[in-house]
């Protein structure tokens, strides 16, 4: 079978049917797209069909491959929506390479049987494509012409109806419902490309705080949430978290935007202090553009406003190339990256990742060796999902076993930082809630806890006003700056 109107028409019809099943959608009925959404889908589907036809010369095979690509994206988007509460985003495609570099973070969440089935299907499809491809120069040229024509039409459409008018704001759920998955992926990517780096962050005059800390230890704790609230069970309260809240200078909920993933969003907000409204379409993965915003990073601001004596270290027991931290953190002012080579691999019974106890030991060693004003920003990894079960545990019990280790790390750090006898600030927070099948769902609250505990030169706790303050990650960034450098005398920007 070569190119004909039947397979091309079936491709367009199939694309519409597949896209109608993408979540989120109103109720359980297939979504109704806008006219522009359907037109963009038709152009993109025609380009896919034409490209595959140009390669294989067989209209039937081109139809199957074009629909297979769209079905794969739809299945991935629906799976992500069920697990994390978001449709597939253009920024997710930037992580494809990470799947191959760090498969344990992604493939471990997929059942082995599903991985085997996917491999078999892929092999069968490749064999069929090779077998059914035909050396018909007319069909190949027709496919190439169709692909080019569809792409030109798409470009003209987007020039006449600019992405800025179609999607003025970054509303992933609403725009996926309006335009469909493929169109939303394209429009959001184009809007992201239009974004520009902000001007350099200005140094603000500040009122000097009383007894400012010389040591700042910030712990971004993997999947750390309050299980008493998460599972509505007072018996699961964490001892060290409760103790830290009672002693805290400030504490409350941290309103993170991700659920079950997107560590980089929380990390960016706390480190760079720019909110999602300021980020616009950069909000979905702000690390993609963070190097261009380096002057806003906490280490850079401590040096610019607190003096060049501040030295900052970034601690993470994993490959620093993940999320591009090897580039972003030095650009933001971190003088040293303390990575996986500084930690021994987990021993028998310690799980898959470097333990929080080992993290605490390294953090205290670095803090004890620091002679001047120092920021230690640490990202833990022990409590990363999926959560394994031991001895008849269910998934919640597996999570509780690890989150209690994180809680023990918090208590350990409180005691050991006090023993250093330096004016210090400990900031401890969770990056996002865990996505545990059957136990937690993305549709409800997303916040995690945070605490800020201040200590004087004798290691005594400096009490705050015992007032709870719920913050965004960007607001936590500014709360840390205010605690260390003082509150601004003039409002920011």
ZIVENHU-V813866 format. One record per pair of residues at least 12 apart in sequence whose C-alpha atoms are under 8 Angstrom apart, sorted by the first residue. I is the first residue (numbers start at 1). J is the second residue. D is the distance in whole Angstrom. If there is no record, write none. Layout:
# ZIVENHU-V813866
I;J;D
I;J;D
This chain:
# ZIVENHU-V813866
1;58;6
1;59;6
1;60;6
2;57;6
2;58;4
2;59;4
2;60;7
2;139;6
3;53;7
3;57;7
3;58;6
3;59;4
3;60;8
3;139;6
3;142;8
3;143;8
4;59;7
7;59;6
7;60;6
7;63;6
8;46;8
8;49;7
8;59;7
8;63;7
10;63;7
11;45;7
11;46;8
11;49;7
11;63;5
11;64;8
11;66;7
11;67;7
12;42;6
12;45;6
12;46;7
14;67;7
15;41;8
15;42;8
15;45;7
15;67;6
15;70;7
16;38;8
16;41;8
18;70;7
18;71;6
18;74;7
19;70;8
19;74;7
19;180;6
19;181;7
20;32;7
20;33;8
20;180;7
21;74;8
22;74;6
22;75;8
22;77;7
22;78;6
22;180;8
22;181;7
23;77;7
23;78;6
23;81;7
23;87;7
23;177;8
24;78;8
24;81;7
24;87;7
24;173;6
24;176;7
24;177;6
25;177;6
31;177;7
32;177;8
32;178;7
33;177;7
33;178;5
33;179;5
33;180;6
34;178;6
34;179;6
36;179;7
37;178;7
37;179;4
37;180;6
37;183;6
38;179;7
38;180;8
40;154;7
40;183;6
41;180;8
41;182;6
41;183;6
43;150;5
43;151;7
43;153;7
43;154;6
44;150;7
44;151;7
44;154;8
44;182;8
45;66;7
46;146;7
46;147;7
46;150;6
47;146;7
47;147;4
47;148;7
47;149;8
47;150;5
47;151;6
48;66;5
48;147;7
49;62;5
49;63;6
49;65;8
49;66;5
49;143;7
49;147;7
50;62;7
50;142;8
50;143;4
50;144;6
50;145;7
50;146;5
50;147;4
51;143;6
51;144;6
51;146;8
51;147;5
52;65;7
52;66;7
52;143;7
53;139;7
53;140;6
53;142;8
53;143;5
53;144;7
54;139;7
54;140;4
54;141;6
54;142;7
54;143;4
54;144;5
55;140;7
55;143;8
56;129;7
56;130;8
56;132;8
56;133;5
56;134;6
56;135;8
56;140;7
57;133;6
57;134;5
57;135;6
57;136;6
57;137;7
57;139;5
57;140;5
57;143;7
58;132;7
58;133;6
58;134;6
58;139;7
61;129;7
61;132;7
61;133;8
70;182;8
73;88;8
74;181;7
76;88;7
82;442;8
83;260;7
83;435;6
83;437;8
83;441;7
83;442;7
84;258;8
84;259;5
84;260;6
84;261;7
84;435;7
84;441;8
84;442;6
85;259;7
85;442;5
85;443;6
86;172;8
86;173;7
87;172;7
87;173;7
87;176;8
87;181;8
88;181;8
88;185;8
89;172;8
89;185;6
89;188;8
89;284;8
90;185;5
90;186;7
90;188;7
90;189;6
91;189;8
91;284;7
91;285;6
98;322;7
105;385;8
108;386;7
109;386;6
163;187;6
163;190;7
163;191;6
164;191;7
166;187;8
167;187;7
167;188;8
167;191;8
169;280;7
169;281;8
170;188;8
170;280;6
170;281;6
172;184;8
188;281;7
191;281;7
192;281;5
192;282;6
195;281;7
195;282;8
197;289;8
197;292;6
197;293;6
198;292;8
198;293;7
200;293;7
200;295;6
200;296;7
201;295;6
201;296;5
202;493;8
203;301;7
203;304;6
203;305;6
204;305;7
204;488;6
204;489;8
204;490;7
204;492;7
205;488;6
205;489;6
205;490;7
206;485;7
206;486;5
206;487;5
206;488;4
206;489;5
206;490;8
207;485;8
207;486;5
207;487;6
207;488;6
207;489;6
208;485;6
208;486;5
208;487;8
209;482;8
209;483;7
209;484;7
209;485;6
209;486;5
209;487;8
211;423;7
211;456;7
212;423;7
212;483;7
212;484;5
212;485;7
213;422;8
213;423;5
213;424;5
213;425;6
213;454;8
213;455;8
213;456;8
213;483;8
213;484;6
214;372;7
214;373;5
214;374;6
214;422;7
214;423;5
214;424;6
214;484;8
215;367;8
215;373;6
215;374;5
215;375;6
215;376;8
215;422;7
215;423;6
215;424;5
215;425;6
216;374;6
216;375;5
216;376;6
216;424;6
216;425;5
216;426;6
216;427;8
217;375;6
217;376;5
217;377;6
217;378;8
217;424;8
217;425;6
217;426;5
217;427;6
218;375;8
218;376;6
218;377;5
218;378;6
218;426;6
218;427;5
218;428;6
219;377;6
219;378;5
219;379;6
219;380;7
219;426;8
219;427;6
219;428;5
219;429;6
220;267;7
220;377;8
220;378;6
220;379;5
220;380;6
220;428;6
220;429;5
220;430;6
220;431;6
221;379;6
221;380;5
221;381;7
221;406;7
221;428;7
221;429;6
221;430;5
221;431;6
222;263;8
222;379;7
222;380;6
222;381;6
222;382;7
222;383;6
222;384;6
222;430;6
222;431;6
222;432;7
223;260;7
223;383;6
223;384;6
223;403;8
223;430;6
223;431;6
223;432;5
223;433;5
223;434;5
224;383;8
224;403;6
224;406;7
224;429;7
224;430;4
224;431;7
224;432;7
224;433;6
224;434;8
224;448;7
224;449;8
225;403;8
225;430;6
225;432;7
225;433;6
225;434;8
225;447;8
225;448;5
225;449;6
226;238;7
226;448;7
226;449;7
227;400;8
230;440;8
231;439;8
231;440;8
238;404;7
238;407;7
239;407;7
240;407;6
240;408;6
240;410;6
240;411;5
241;407;6
241;410;7
241;411;8
244;411;8
244;451;7
244;453;7
245;451;6
246;466;8
247;453;7
247;461;7
247;463;6
248;451;6
248;452;6
248;453;5
248;454;7
248;463;7
248;464;7
248;466;7
249;451;8
249;452;6
249;453;5
249;454;6
249;462;7
249;463;5
249;464;4
249;465;7
249;466;7
250;451;6
250;452;5
250;453;7
250;464;6
250;465;8
250;466;7
250;467;7
250;468;6
250;469;7
251;449;8
251;450;6
251;451;4
251;452;6
251;467;8
251;468;5
251;469;6
251;470;7
252;449;6
252;450;6
252;451;7
252;468;5
252;469;5
252;470;5
252;471;7
253;447;6
253;448;6
253;449;5
253;450;6
253;469;7
253;470;5
253;471;6
254;429;8
254;430;8
254;447;5
254;448;5
254;449;6
254;450;6
254;470;6
254;471;5
254;472;5
254;473;6
255;446;7
255;447;5
255;448;7
255;470;7
255;471;6
255;472;5
255;473;7
256;431;7
256;432;6
256;446;6
256;447;6
256;448;7
256;472;6
256;473;7
257;446;7
258;432;6
258;446;7
259;432;6
259;433;6
259;434;7
259;435;7
259;442;6
259;446;6
260;432;6
260;433;5
260;434;5
260;435;4
260;442;8
261;432;7
261;434;8
262;285;8
262;432;8
263;431;6
263;432;7
264;285;7
264;286;7
264;287;7
264;323;7
265;283;7
265;284;7
265;285;6
265;286;6
265;287;8
266;431;6
266;432;8
266;473;6
267;431;7
267;473;8
268;286;7
268;287;7
268;290;8
269;472;8
269;473;5
269;474;4
269;477;7
270;473;5
270;474;5
270;475;8
270;476;6
270;477;5
271;297;5
271;298;5
271;474;8
271;477;6
272;293;8
272;294;8
272;296;5
272;297;4
272;298;6
272;474;7
272;477;7
273;296;7
273;297;7
273;298;8
273;473;7
273;474;4
273;475;7
273;476;8
273;477;5
273;478;6
274;296;8
274;474;5
275;472;8
275;473;8
275;474;5
275;475;8
287;323;7
287;324;7
287;328;8
288;323;8
288;324;8
290;328;6
291;327;7
291;328;5
291;331;6
291;332;7
294;328;8
294;331;6
294;332;4
294;333;8
295;332;6
296;332;8
297;332;5
297;333;7
298;332;7
298;333;8
298;477;7
298;481;8
299;311;8
299;312;6
299;332;6
299;333;5
299;334;6
299;375;7
300;332;6
300;333;5
300;334;8
302;481;8
302;485;8
305;485;7
306;485;6
309;372;7
309;373;6
310;372;7
310;373;5
310;374;6
310;375;7
311;334;7
311;335;6
311;372;7
311;373;6
311;374;5
311;375;6
312;333;7
312;334;5
312;335;6
312;336;7
312;374;6
312;375;5
312;376;6
312;377;8
313;334;5
313;335;6
313;336;5
313;337;6
313;338;7
313;374;8
313;375;6
313;376;5
313;377;6
314;329;7
314;334;6
314;336;6
314;337;5
314;338;6
314;376;6
314;377;5
314;378;6
315;337;6
315;338;5
315;339;6
315;363;8
315;376;7
315;377;6
315;378;4
315;379;6
316;337;8
316;338;6
316;339;5
316;340;7
316;378;6
316;379;5
316;380;6
316;381;8
317;338;7
317;339;5
317;340;4
317;341;8
317;342;7
317;343;7
317;354;6
317;359;8
317;379;8
317;380;7
317;381;7
318;339;6
318;340;5
319;339;7
319;340;6
320;339;7
343;358;8
351;382;8
352;382;7
353;381;6
353;382;5
354;381;7
354;382;6
355;381;7
355;382;5
356;380;7
356;381;7
356;382;6
356;405;7
356;406;6
356;409;6
357;405;8
357;409;6
359;380;7
360;409;6
360;412;7
360;413;7
363;376;7
363;378;8
364;413;8
364;416;7
364;417;7
368;420;7
382;402;7
383;399;7
383;402;6
383;403;6
383;406;8
385;434;7
386;436;8
387;399;6
395;436;7
396;436;7
396;439;7
410;428;7
414;426;8
417;459;7
418;455;7
418;458;7
418;459;4
418;460;7
419;459;6
420;459;7
421;456;7
421;457;5
421;458;5
421;459;5
422;455;8
422;456;6
422;457;4
422;458;7
422;459;7
423;454;8
423;455;5
423;456;4
423;457;4
423;458;8
423;459;7
424;454;6
424;455;5
424;456;7
424;457;8
425;452;7
425;453;6
425;454;5
425;455;6
426;451;8
426;452;6
426;453;5
426;454;6
427;450;7
427;451;6
427;452;5
427;453;7
428;450;6
428;451;5
428;452;7
429;448;7
429;449;6
429;450;4
429;451;7
430;448;5
430;449;6
430;450;7
431;448;7
432;446;7
432;447;7
432;448;6
433;446;6
433;447;7
433;448;6
